[in-house]
Amino acid sequence: MIFVMCTSDPRAFLYEGKLSYHIEFAPNFYNLLIMSDIDLNSSFYLLQKIGHFLSFGFLYYLLVAWMKRPHKAFVLCVLFALFTEILQLFFHRSGRLFDVGIDLLGIITAYLICTYINSQRTSDEALERSRSSGPRDPITERPSDE
């Protein structure tokens, strides 16, 4: 993800598969606050934002699968989103807090999906356990002879 996010020409990467890097040692951090370049009519712009949303959602899923700690994975993903936007300023890219917001939407969506799937799995396992144990004698807590 870092290699793609830091390429100086995202169009060249997307349409030609070319990576290029130009380092800016003194970026303007106020560029993080710019919102005037939001262009919902541009298919390239929308494709980039969909990429943000999906890649950070997938990153969250991978971290949860690996770490088994949803809240820690959430925090790490948000910090990584912020880090990548700041890092882009050093590579002549337009790092924006708006993009962090889109990344956050992807992370939250993946969190909700993972939480839902996990709750379904947990309730299915509990239902299966209750079915397999059969009726119990309330006094001895042993399976009844019914």
NORDA-V586837 format. One record per backbone hydrogen bond with DSSP energy under -0.5 kcal/mol. CO is the residue of the C=O (numbers start at 1). NH is the residue of the N-H. E is the energy in kcal/mol with one decimal. If there is no record, write none. Layout:
co=CO nh=NH e=E
co=CO nh=NH e=E
This chain:
co=1 nh=5 e=-2.7
co=2 nh=6 e=-1.7
co=4 nh=7 e=-0.9
co=9 nh=13 e=-1.7
co=10 nh=14 e=-2.7
co=11 nh=15 e=-2.9
co=12 nh=16 e=-1.7
co=12 nh=17 e=-0.6
co=12 nh=18 e=-1.8
co=13 nh=17 e=-1.3
co=20 nh=8 e=-3.9
co=23 nh=25 e=-0.6
co=27 nh=29 e=-0.9
co=28 nh=31 e=-1.6
co=29 nh=32 e=-1.4
co=30 nh=33 e=-1.8
co=31 nh=34 e=-1.1
co=32 nh=97 e=-2.9
co=35 nh=38 e=-1.2
co=37 nh=39 e=-0.5
co=39 nh=42 e=-1.5
co=41 nh=43 e=-0.6
co=42 nh=46 e=-2.4
co=43 nh=47 e=-2.3
co=44 nh=48 e=-2.2
co=45 nh=49 e=-2.1
co=46 nh=50 e=-2.5
co=47 nh=51 e=-2.1
co=48 nh=52 e=-2.2
co=49 nh=53 e=-2.5
co=50 nh=54 e=-2.8
co=51 nh=55 e=-2.6
co=52 nh=56 e=-2.1
co=53 nh=57 e=-1.6
co=54 nh=58 e=-2.6
co=55 nh=59 e=-2.2
co=56 nh=60 e=-2.1
co=57 nh=61 e=-2.1
co=58 nh=62 e=-2.6
co=59 nh=63 e=-2.5
co=60 nh=64 e=-2.6
co=61 nh=65 e=-2.5
co=62 nh=66 e=-2.0
co=63 nh=67 e=-3.5
co=64 nh=68 e=-2.4
co=69 nh=73 e=-2.4
co=70 nh=74 e=-2.1
co=71 nh=75 e=-2.1
co=72 nh=76 e=-2.5
co=73 nh=77 e=-2.4
co=74 nh=78 e=-2.2
co=75 nh=79 e=-2.5
co=76 nh=80 e=-2.3
co=77 nh=81 e=-2.4
co=78 nh=82 e=-2.2
co=79 nh=83 e=-2.6
co=80 nh=84 e=-2.7
co=81 nh=85 e=-1.7
co=82 nh=86 e=-2.0
co=83 nh=87 e=-2.8
co=84 nh=88 e=-2.0
co=85 nh=89 e=-0.8
co=86 nh=89 e=-0.8
co=86 nh=90 e=-0.6
co=87 nh=90 e=-1.4
co=88 nh=91 e=-1.8
co=88 nh=93 e=-2.0
co=89 nh=92 e=-0.8
co=90 nh=24 e=-3.1
co=93 nh=95 e=-1.3
co=96 nh=100 e=-1.0
co=97 nh=101 e=-1.9
co=98 nh=102 e=-1.6
co=99 nh=103 e=-2.8
co=100 nh=104 e=-2.7
co=101 nh=105 e=-1.9
co=102 nh=106 e=-1.9
co=103 nh=107 e=-2.3
co=104 nh=108 e=-3.0
co=105 nh=109 e=-2.4
co=106 nh=110 e=-2.3
co=107 nh=111 e=-2.6
co=108 nh=112 e=-2.7
co=109 nh=113 e=-2.4
co=110 nh=114 e=-2.8
co=111 nh=115 e=-2.7
co=112 nh=116 e=-2.4
co=113 nh=117 e=-2.7
co=114 nh=118 e=-2.6
co=115 nh=119 e=-2.4
co=116 nh=120 e=-2.3
co=117 nh=121 e=-2.4
co=118 nh=122 e=-2.5
co=119 nh=123 e=-2.4
co=120 nh=124 e=-2.4
co=121 nh=125 e=-2.3
co=122 nh=126 e=-2.2
co=123 nh=127 e=-2.3
co=124 nh=128 e=-2.4
co=125 nh=129 e=-2.4
co=126 nh=130 e=-2.2
co=127 nh=131 e=-2.0
co=128 nh=132 e=-2.4
co=129 nh=133 e=-1.6
co=130 nh=134 e=-0.7
co=135 nh=144 e=-2.2
co=136 nh=138 e=-0.6
co=137 nh=141 e=-2.4
co=142 nh=137 e=-3.6
